[in-house]
Amino acid sequence: MSSVILNALGHSADELSKMVQTSLQGGNGGELFMTGTRHFSQTLSNGILQQPSVALIKGGSVRRINGQETPFVVFDGFAAHDLNNALNLISKVPQGKAPTVNLTASGIAPKTSYYTQNDAFEGVELDVLQAYVVDLLREIDSYARQQDTRVANVDVQVAIAGQDKLIVRADGRVLSEYRPKCQFVVNVVLIEGDKKESSSENFGLPFTYTELLNARDDLRAMVDRCIEKASNNLTAIPAKGGDDFEVVFGPGFSGGVVLHEAVGHGFEGDFHSKDIASFQGKIGERVAAKGVTVYEDGTVANARGSYNFDDEGNAPEKTLLIDDGIMVGLINDELSAAALNMPLTGNGRRESYKHKPMPRMSNTYMEAGNATLDELIGSVKKGYYVMELNGGQVDIVSSKFVQNGTVVREINNGQLGAYVKGVSVAGKGNESYKHIIGVANDFEISKNGMCGKEGQSVPVTTGQGSMLFAKGALKVGGSA
Ligand SMILES: [Zn+2]
């Protein structure tokens, strides 16, 4: 096994495996987790080039599993004596009083990668890379200004990162990989008279920098969408609220955010093991309408949420959560799987080496339906078509969620009407999904998404076709 981190430590995989097994013996598991991450980002803000940000962040942590207790030691850098100190400290932690649980690891990480493992920076010098990126930023800025004379401001950013990761488990398995990532963010402001509207688009994908530079057509299309959305919102009228609206969510990120917040978080095993999840005890019961089938899947090729092994060193899986409306599964890491005596699903994720893993989503999606978006809209007497939301919030315990619409149109007697402003949509995940009356065939998986939980942020995606909630399923707030 070749690994940048092993080389830096001056150990072979076998040597390090023996050191970690010795340090963690007597517990129920755990691992050494190490990453080295190189970042570069550059922003062009209203035509002014900002200072580039460059960083190389290295470090690791050792976690021991003693029942449900997890003593944890963090160290910065790759120095051998810091690693030895951490392994030594954790070996002195007495074994916990909790009963020994046999963890069933879900196997070795797949040999094929779900994304390119090529160097994000492709070996070029930073000043050369920066020149390419600055050219791209200036090109996108002037493209945006050429499209519409009302464009008053453009902010555009490129971030490139590459991460080496090494996990050595208490059972001796050693896993290593490299993952590239490129992020592109654009925000466009339109001014017309005394009205001002802005709109943004972003993606973050496992790309190398030339793949990003070669995606110019996609980047321009993102600018076009920003201008179209902001332009439409310049004509928007205040929205009326009420509880008698039918609501159609557009494909991909729009309804997907609702799926992630209202449903996905309620399926995370740690909340179930603490007996406080909104979907507690509902396995085998109807939690959504017939025709609603939901997966959590860390194996989607080239998706932002995918990984070749999770942050405990277990393989990701395609896990069925809701089968035709019936709750059938949970999202588990090693601790929650052991506590619940349920299958491990390879969802132990963490923000960085400074954090402990917990059960987290990766790519969460609802299977496409048979309807078309036009059919869904055509069937609505009085409602809203929500094309875009600005993130969302959920209380995982009560499953109450609220989302703010940023691009929304009225639907009157099956026809799309005016753009409206100030729409919020609220519901209860474990109730509202029983009242979905149509899912369309326009399935999309998002190219963006971050999930925050207990102070830790991880990249995720969400996917679905357009979907229609019946009257009464959601409470709509307005601004009129
Ligand atoms: Zn989340």
Residues whose N, C-alpha, C, O or C-beta is under 5 A from the ligand:
A	BS01	ZN	C451 G452
